[in-house]
């Protein structure tokens, strides 16, 4: 599973923090690693560095399950760390639901 973190010019991240966040996302979604080919993360600061706010950072995460349509979530938070944590948690719940539904469909008698 490949994890790619992209950010706009308002979200400042060095290589070390990118690698740390990638590791955290990988740990959160570890149970799906065999089913996912890629996770793309897009971080944007909605109203620039000069202004703060409770939902200043937008995190869009998109998981690419092998052989299926991408699954995306969007969260907003006050910090990059919160946005990434909430995004990974929300994505984990959505993937869990999606894979469980698929498993249930396979077991249904026809």
C-alpha positions as CSV (number, residue, x, y, z in Angstrom):
1,X,0.0,0.0,0.0
2,X,1.5,3.3,-1.1
3,X,0.7,6.5,0.8
4,X,1.1,9.9,-0.9
5,X,0.6,13.1,1.0
6,X,0.1,16.3,-1.0
7,X,-0.3,19.8,0.5
8,X,-0.7,23.3,-0.8
9,X,1.8,26.1,-0.2
10,X,-0.1,27.1,3.0
11,X,0.5,23.8,4.7
12,X,4.2,23.6,5.5
13,X,5.5,20.1,6.0
14,X,9.1,18.8,5.9
15,X,10.1,15.3,4.7
16,X,10.4,14.0,8.3
17,X,6.9,15.0,9.2
18,X,5.5,13.6,6.0
19,X,7.2,10.3,6.7
20,X,5.8,10.3,10.3
21,X,2.3,11.0,9.1
22,X,2.6,8.3,6.4
23,X,3.6,5.8,9.1
24,X,0.6,6.9,11.3
25,X,-1.8,6.5,8.4
26,X,-0.3,3.1,7.5
27,X,-0.7,1.9,11.1
28,X,-4.3,3.1,11.2
29,X,-5.2,1.3,8.0
30,X,-2.9,-1.7,8.4
31,X,-5.7,-4.3,8.4
32,X,-6.6,-3.2,4.9
33,X,-3.1,-3.1,3.5
34,X,-3.6,-6.3,1.3
35,X,-6.8,-4.8,-0.2
36,X,-5.5,-1.3,-1.0
37,X,-3.1,-0.2,-3.6
38,X,-2.8,3.5,-2.7
39,X,-3.9,6.1,-0.2
40,X,-3.8,9.7,-1.5
41,X,-4.0,12.6,1.0
42,X,-4.6,16.2,0.1
43,X,-4.1,18.9,2.8
44,X,-5.1,22.5,2.3
45,X,-5.3,25.5,4.6
46,X,-8.6,27.0,3.7
47,X,-8.0,30.5,5.0
48,X,-4.2,30.9,5.0
49,X,-1.6,30.9,7.7
50,X,-2.5,34.4,8.9
51,X,-5.9,33.2,10.2
52,X,-6.7,30.3,12.4
53,X,-9.9,28.5,13.1
54,X,-11.6,25.4,14.3
55,X,-11.9,24.0,10.8
56,X,-9.0,25.7,9.1
57,X,-7.3,22.6,7.7
58,X,-9.1,20.5,5.1
59,X,-8.0,16.9,4.6
60,X,-9.2,14.8,1.7
61,X,-8.2,11.2,1.8
62,X,-8.9,8.8,-1.0
63,X,-8.3,5.0,-0.7
64,X,-7.9,2.9,-3.9
65,X,-9.1,-0.6,-3.2
66,X,-7.8,-3.1,-5.8
67,X,-10.4,-3.7,-8.5
68,X,-12.9,-1.3,-7.0
69,X,-13.9,2.4,-7.2
70,X,-11.9,4.8,-5.0
71,X,-13.3,5.6,-1.5
72,X,-12.9,9.2,-0.3
73,X,-13.5,11.1,2.9
74,X,-13.2,14.8,3.7
75,X,-12.6,16.3,7.2
76,X,-11.8,19.7,8.6
77,X,-9.8,20.4,11.7
78,X,-7.8,23.0,13.5
79,X,-4.4,21.4,12.9
80,X,-2.8,19.1,10.3
81,X,-2.4,16.4,12.9
82,X,-6.0,16.4,13.9
83,X,-7.2,16.5,10.3
84,X,-5.0,13.5,9.4
85,X,-6.0,11.5,12.5
86,X,-9.7,12.2,11.9
87,X,-9.4,11.5,8.2
88,X,-7.7,8.2,8.8
89,X,-10.2,7.2,11.4
90,X,-13.2,8.1,9.2
91,X,-11.6,6.3,6.2
92,X,-11.0,3.2,8.3
93,X,-14.7,3.1,9.3
94,X,-15.9,3.6,5.8
95,X,-13.6,0.9,4.4
96,X,-14.6,-1.5,7.2
97,X,-18.3,-0.9,6.3
98,X,-17.6,-1.3,2.6
99,X,-15.6,-4.6,2.9
100,X,-18.1,-6.0,5.4
101,X,-21.0,-5.3,3.0
102,X,-19.1,-7.0,0.2
103,X,-18.4,-10.0,2.4
104,X,-22.1,-10.3,3.4
105,X,-23.1,-10.1,-0.2
106,X,-20.8,-13.0,-1.1
107,X,-22.3,-15.2,1.6
108,X,-25.9,-14.6,0.6
109,X,-27.6,-17.5,-1.1
110,X,-28.7,-16.7,-4.6
